[in-house]
Amino acid sequence: GRRGLVRRATDPRDRRVTLVQLTSAGKALIDELRPRHRRLVEQRLSYLSPEELAAFHQAMQHLYDALQTHQDQDNQPIQ
């Protein structure tokens, strides 16, 4: 990428596919931003009642489970 945060490569199994990976600089930026993002999410979730928070958590778990069982074209789990 232009800012050196990602690296692109052609998938050797399918040359039509471009693989994108974080560089060391990209990983460092993620590590730097993670605490700030966590605080922001915690602030927003603090407006929910315990019941709303439980319902939100359950919905997110269902979504996560559905995404884990979805398969890509090579019949591999999408991660």
C-alpha positions in Angstrom: 0.0 0.0 0.0 1.0 3.6 -0.4 1.5 4.0 3.4 3.3 0.7 3.7 0.6 -0.8 5.9 -0.4 -3.7 3.7 1.4 -5.9 1.2 -0.4 -7.3 -1.9 0.5 -10.6 -3.6 -1.1 -12.8 -6.3 -2.5 -16.0 -4.9 -0.3 -18.8 -6.4 -3.4 -21.2 -6.5 -5.5 -18.7 -8.4 -3.8 -15.8 -10.2 -7.1 -13.9 -10.4 -7.0 -13.5 -6.6 -5.0 -10.8 -4.8 -4.0 -11.6 -1.3 -3.6 -8.7 1.1 -1.6 -8.9 4.3 -0.6 -6.4 7.0 3.0 -5.4 7.1 4.9 -4.9 10.3 4.0 -1.2 10.2 0.3 -2.2 9.7 0.4 -4.5 12.6 2.0 -1.8 14.8 -0.7 0.6 13.8 -3.4 -1.9 14.7 -1.7 -2.5 18.1 -1.6 1.3 18.7 -5.2 1.9 17.8 -6.7 -1.2 19.6 -6.9 0.4 23.1 -8.5 3.6 21.7 -11.0 1.5 19.8 -11.8 -0.6 22.8 -12.5 2.5 25.0 -14.8 3.9 22.3 -16.8 0.6 22.0 -17.0 0.4 25.8 -18.3 4.0 26.0 -21.0 3.3 23.4 -22.1 0.0 25.0 -22.3 1.6 28.4 -25.6 3.2 27.2 -27.2 -0.2 27.0 -29.1 -1.8 29.8 -27.9 -5.2 31.0 -30.8 -6.9 29.1 -30.0 -5.0 25.9 -26.3 -5.8 26.3 -27.1 -9.5 26.7 -29.3 -9.5 23.6 -26.6 -7.7 21.7 -24.0 -10.2 22.8 -26.3 -13.1 21.8 -26.9 -11.6 18.4 -23.2 -11.0 17.8 -22.5 -14.7 18.9 -25.0 -15.9 16.3 -23.5 -13.8 13.6 -20.0 -15.0 14.5 -21.2 -18.7 14.5 -22.8 -18.1 11.1 -19.7 -16.6 9.6 -17.5 -19.5 11.0 -19.7 -22.1 9.2 -19.8 -20.2 5.9 -17.5 -21.7 3.2 -15.6 -20.0 0.4 -15.2 -21.3 -3.1 -12.4 -23.7 -2.1 -14.7 -25.1 0.6 -12.5 -23.6 3.3 -13.9 -21.7 6.3 -13.8 -17.9 5.7 -11.7 -16.3 8.4 
